[in-house]
């Protein structure tokens, strides 16, 4: 309900702005602090209306009749625009090696990865950027591949952000079993690494 977005804003003696936007079913709550006596305070109504417009756009946006979409946060946008404008290579790859018990089969490890993806659907994310603003669409599926290599670095490659933002490799070389994952920073951080671990 975008016409009745709750505003809980207060003016404070500060130079910064601190907003939180929370979604509750189909409604939103905007709360935070803004600096009084500044251009933001003078144009707060217009500023909030712009936020509401973006929320309405995102909320009504459909992709293949599904609503798995959200706007990129400011840090995500910074990473995304760096990727678009510069050759960043693997700079935003967050990768890790996880040792697996030798008594687990490759199928069991693969099933565990698929269960993780279903429980942590941001891993299905990709960037859609053929409209007014880049959006995160969680309709893809990460690569899950079995391979035999001792050179894990060859698995870490730049992402095509419009296709997928995560990939998993199961390494079974007879001596050890490991998972190597490579997830783009747009959808992964320290909390994400904890969840995956």
Secondary structure, DSSP 4 states (H G I P E B T S, - for coil): --TT-EEEEEEES-SS-EEEEEEETTEEEEEEEEETTSHHHHTHHHHHHHHHHHHHHHHH--BTTB--EEEPPHHHHHHHHHHHHS--TTTTEEEEEEEE-TTS-HHHHHHHHHHHHHHSGGGG-EEE-SSSS-EEE-----EEEEE--S-GGGG-----TTT-SEEEEEEE-SS-EEEEEEEETTT--HHHHHHH-
